[in-house]
Amino acid sequence: MSATPARPRAALLLLAYLAFVSLGLPDGLIGVGWPSISADFRVPTEAVGLVLTASTAGYLTSSVLAGFTLARLGVGWLLAGSTILAALALTGYTVSPGLAMVIGSAVVLGLGSGAIDSGLNAYAAGALGARHMNWLHAFFGLGVAIGPLIMTGALGAGQSWRWGYGIVAAAELALATAFVLSVRAWRQRVPAADAADAPDAPVAAVGDAVSGPAGSVGVVAEPAAPVAARPVPVRETLRLPAVWLGALAFAVYVAVEVSAGLWAFLLLTSGRGLTDGVAGLCVSAYWGSLFLGRVVQGVTAERLGAARVLRGSLLGMAAGAALIALPAPAWVAVVGLVVVGFAAAPVFPLLTLTTADRVGAAHAERTIGLQVGTSALGAAVVPAGIGLLISNTSVQALGPALLALAVALIALHAAASRRPVAG
């Protein structure tokens, strides 16, 4: 019988939680700040698509390269350097004279965020238990919920949107300093906590994927005896319809999550008559409901089963989107946003964890990589397309667009799950 593994150091856990909060802060800033940014730079509403695409390109690049960089630099220096990049990028937003510099800063921000996300996931998979892994990703939602409050506070005080980015840049710089000072501590990796450390959290099996904010996935690895098995050709994986249906489902899900947070402020102010301050608080409530849902969803899924919770969550997203689409008072749209956020919370992790059920264990790892990639594209392309739709019609188009996406997500998941593939 093995000895009880050591618990992770409290200081490193705190830094890891703060790092995930910092990942969410910029995402929360842009939704409230974009109307002011577009007005200052005299660019159309849909120009936010350029910013999102630039950030996504940087994020995907650094996520892929982080694994190679991690082996050379170590997680401590990777986190320190990536957080410095994020601080510089946010400073670029603060001093930017025009949209071109904002787009360049978005690329740098994506590079820093992707490396932080990948680095911490890699560390957590080997050093932390399932409970801490789940909580880490929940703290991304907390960061996104705090972001609108910071920007709303700056605008409500009569300051420029630049102040919101400046405040977060200063916080990122302080976090980078903490990472630099703790580089040696990150090298002293403790064993992953077992069931004794996380009695109320499900223990992931070998190869299980643990989903995180903004589509990040960490794979919990456990030692396993070598198994002589025929390598599955890539073409066999790509022939499975469930692989592509699942990838599309991820893209649509992330599109709903990001679009609701990005355009809700404009809907509540220009479309439903709320003041900037109240609308900003409502956007924070949306992201806060996502955070709360991610904190509690593990227990619910464990008791009721992942498949049942997933189906209920997809229906809840559609119900919330229907409330947003109704030509009703502002409070109905706010309730719809909160319902969408809470219902959406477990969808990404549960879709990830049930990948093998849909495509078979032999194809699961490749499929998960494809799903993460398409989710990043969905986060950039679809919200930008909705912005173009809003510019050419009305901000009231947001609700019907979210409802159509939610219904499409239900259909995609049903089609992908129709004929489960055995492992």
C-alpha positions, 0 to 999 in steps of 0.5 A: 500500500502506497504512502499518502502523497504530499499535499501541494504547497499552498503558495503554489496553489494560490499562484496557480489559482491567481494565474487562471483568474488572470487568464479570464480577466481580459475576456471580461474586459473587452465585452464591456469596453468594446463599445467605447473602444470602437467609438474612440477608434471610429471603427465598426462594431464587427471590427472586434472580429479582427481582435478575436482572430488575432488573439486566437492565432497567438493562443493556438501558436503558444499552446502548441509550442508550450510543450516543447518550451516547457521541457527546456525552461521549466514551468516556473520560467514559462509561467513567468515569461508568459505572464510578462508577455500578457502584461506587456500586451495589456499595456499595449491596449492601454497606450494604443493610438489605434486599432492596428496596435490593439490587434498586435497587442491581441496577438501578444496577449494570445501568446502569453495566455496560451502558454500560461494555460498549457503550462499550468495544465501540464503542471496540474496534471502531474502534481495536483489532484482532481479536486484542485484541477477542477477548481483551477478551471473554475477560477477562469470563470471568476476572472472573466466575472471580475473583468466587467466589474473593473471596466464598469468601475473605470467607465462609471468613474468617468475614466477611459476604457484604457484604465480598465486595461491598465489596472489588469496590466498592473495585476499581471505584472505583479503576478509575473514578479511572483512567478519569477520569485517562485521559479525554484519552488515550481521545480519541486513537483509533488506527486498527484493527490489521490482519492485521499486528497480529494474524496469528493471528486471523481478520479480521472482514468488514464487518458481522461481529459480535464477541460478548462476555461477558454477551451484548455484541456489537461490530460491526467496521466497515470502509470500504466503497463505497456500494452502491445496494440496496433497504432490506429492510423490517423485516417481511421480516426478522421473517417468517423462521423462522430469525430467531426460532429463532436468537433463542430459541437465544441465550436458551437458551444464555445461560440455561444459562451463567448458571444453571449459574454461579448455582446450582452453589454451592447444588447442590455444598453442599446437594446434594452435601455439599461445604464452602462453600470447596471449592464456591466454588473449583469455581464459579470453576473453571466460570467459569475454563473458560469464560475458557480456552475463549474464549481458545483457541476462535478458533484451533480454529474457524479450523482446523476451521471454525466450523460443526464447532466449534459442533456439537461445543460444543453436544454438549459442553454436553449431555454436561456437563449429563448429568454434573451430572444424574447422582446421582453423587459431587460430583466428577462434578458438578464435572467436568460443570460444567467440561465445560459451561463449556469447551464453552459458551465459543465458542457465543455468538461462533460463533452470532453470526458465523454469523447471516448464514448462517442468515438472509442478509446483508440481515437479519443486523444486525437479527437480531443485535440481536434475538438480543442482546435475547433473550439478556438476557431468557434470562439473567434469566427462566430462571435465576429459573425454575430457582430457583423449581423448586429451591425447590419440589422439590430442588436436584438439579433443576438438572442435569435442567433444564440437560440439557433446556435443552442438548438444546433448544439443539441442536434450535433450532440444527439447525432454524435452520440447516436451510435457510440463506438466501443473502445 
